[in-house]
Amino acid sequence: MGTQAFIFLTIALAISEFLNIFNLIYQRNPKSRNKPIKGYLQLVKLIIYVVCVLMIIGTFLDKDVFTLLAGFGAMAAVLMLVFQNTILSLVASVQISSYDMVRIGDWIEMPSLNADGDVIDISLHKCLAICSDHECLAFYFHYAVIVLGVNQGTTFRCLKSTGPTKC
């Protein structure tokens, strides 16, 4: 049992590292500044880890993975509460990526939070920006898109862009 669990974990970690390498190779491409895929790769990693945990639990309990999934169906409401921010961030990240609202190198500001900065990283949950005083800011997508609303004035806007953008 322990050997099987170790094999599942090793395979999940190997796939995760393969995705990290794929992301590093993709970032060398000039098109990666316009279309970052880090958020999508993090989503794939999350799914892989969830499947791995289910397979490990199934191995230790001598149960089929589908039997465990049926049991989790009853706990779906609890899981939705636990992963609420992740789900909201995923939806917001897809919206921001699909409409090409923010790119690495853009200057963004949130006057309601008295924060602004130059975008240095875009991931599944947040957009990292750095201010002129080298302070690192994290703009969480689900807060910026769902709570504040991107199209409500100047709440979350792009001021300077490295290319054509729809801010």
C-alpha positions in Angstrom: 0.0 0.0 0.0 2.7 2.5 1.0 4.6 1.7 -2.2 1.6 2.4 -4.4 0.9 5.7 -2.6 4.6 6.7 -3.1 4.3 5.9 -6.8 1.2 8.1 -7.1 2.9 10.9 -5.3 6.0 10.6 -7.4 4.1 10.7 -10.6 2.1 13.7 -9.5 5.3 15.6 -8.5 7.0 14.6 -11.8 4.0 15.9 -13.8 4.0 19.1 -11.7 7.7 19.7 -12.4 7.2 18.9 -16.1 4.5 21.7 -16.1 7.0 24.1 -14.4 9.6 23.3 -17.1 7.0 23.8 -19.8 6.1 27.2 -18.3 9.8 28.3 -18.2 10.2 27.3 -21.8 7.0 29.1 -22.8 8.1 32.3 -20.9 11.1 32.5 -23.2 8.7 33.0 -26.2 8.0 36.7 -26.9 4.3 35.9 -27.1 4.2 34.9 -23.5 4.1 38.5 -22.4 0.7 38.8 -24.0 -0.8 35.4 -23.1 0.6 34.1 -19.8 -0.4 30.5 -19.1 0.8 30.2 -15.5 -2.8 30.4 -14.1 -3.9 27.5 -16.4 -0.9 25.4 -15.4 -1.7 26.0 -11.7 -5.2 24.8 -12.3 -3.9 21.6 -14.0 -1.6 21.1 -11.0 -4.5 21.5 -8.6 -6.5 18.9 -10.4 -3.5 16.5 -10.6 -2.9 16.9 -6.8 -6.6 16.3 -6.0 -6.6 13.2 -8.1 -3.4 12.0 -6.5 -4.8 12.6 -3.0 -7.9 10.6 -3.9 -5.8 7.8 -5.3 -3.6 7.7 -2.2 -6.7 7.7 0.1 -8.3 5.0 -2.0 -5.1 2.9 -1.7 -4.9 3.1 2.1 -8.7 2.4 2.5 -8.8 -0.3 -0.2 -11.6 1.5 -1.9 -12.1 2.4 -5.6 -11.5 6.0 -6.5 -15.0 6.3 -8.0 -16.5 5.1 -4.6 -14.6 7.9 -2.9 -15.9 10.4 -5.5 -19.4 9.4 -4.8 -18.8 10.0 -1.1 -17.4 13.4 -1.9 -20.6 14.2 -3.9 -22.3 14.5 -0.5 -19.6 16.8 0.7 -19.7 19.1 -2.4 -21.2 22.0 -0.5 -18.5 21.9 2.1 -15.8 21.7 -0.6 -17.4 24.7 -2.4 -17.0 26.7 0.8 -13.4 25.6 1.3 -12.4 26.3 -2.3 -14.6 29.4 -2.7 -11.7 31.8 -3.3 -10.0 29.5 -5.7 -13.1 29.0 -7.8 -13.8 32.8 -7.8 -10.2 33.5 -8.8 -10.3 30.9 -11.5 -13.4 32.5 -13.1 -11.9 36.0 -12.7 -8.6 34.9 -14.1 -10.2 33.3 -17.2 -12.2 36.5 -17.7 -9.1 38.7 -17.4 -7.1 36.4 -19.7 -9.9 36.1 -22.3 -10.5 39.8 -22.6 -6.8 40.5 -22.5 -7.3 43.1 -19.8 -3.9 43.0 -18.0 -0.5 42.0 -19.3 3.0 41.8 -17.7 4.5 45.2 -17.8 1.2 47.2 -17.6 0.7 49.8 -15.0 -2.5 49.1 -13.0 -4.1 51.0 -10.2 -6.9 50.5 -7.7 -7.8 53.9 -6.3 -10.3 52.5 -3.9 -7.5 50.6 -2.2 -4.9 53.4 -2.7 -2.7 51.0 -4.6 -1.0 51.0 -8.0 2.0 49.4 -9.6 3.7 47.8 -12.6 2.6 44.2 -13.2 5.4 41.6 -12.8 3.5 38.4 -12.6 0.0 37.0 -13.4 -1.1 33.7 -11.8 -4.3 31.9 -10.9 -5.2 33.9 -7.8 -3.5 37.2 -8.2 -1.6 39.7 -10.2 1.6 40.9 -8.6 2.6 44.5 -9.1 5.6 46.5 -7.9 5.4 50.1 -6.9 8.0 52.8 -7.5 9.2 52.4 -3.9 9.8 48.7 -4.6 6.8 47.5 -2.5 5.2 44.4 -3.8 1.4 44.5 -4.2 -1.0 41.6 -4.8 -4.2 42.4 -6.7 -6.5 39.4 -6.2 -8.6 38.8 -9.3 -11.8 37.7 -7.7 -11.8 40.9 -5.6 -11.0 43.2 -8.5 -13.4 41.6 -11.0 -16.4 40.4 -8.9 -16.5 42.6 -5.9 -15.3 45.9 -7.4 -16.3 45.3 -11.0 -13.8 45.9 -13.8 -16.2 48.0 -15.8 -17.2 50.4 -13.0 -15.1 53.4 -13.8 -11.5 53.5 -12.7 -11.6 50.9 -10.0 -9.2 48.5 -11.8 -7.7 50.0 -14.9 -4.6 49.9 -17.0 -2.8 53.2 -17.5 0.3 52.3 -19.5 0.6 49.3 -21.7 3.4 47.5 -23.5 1.2 46.8 -26.5 -2.4 47.0 -27.6 -4.7 46.1 -24.8 -8.4 46.5 -23.9 -8.1 48.2 -20.5 
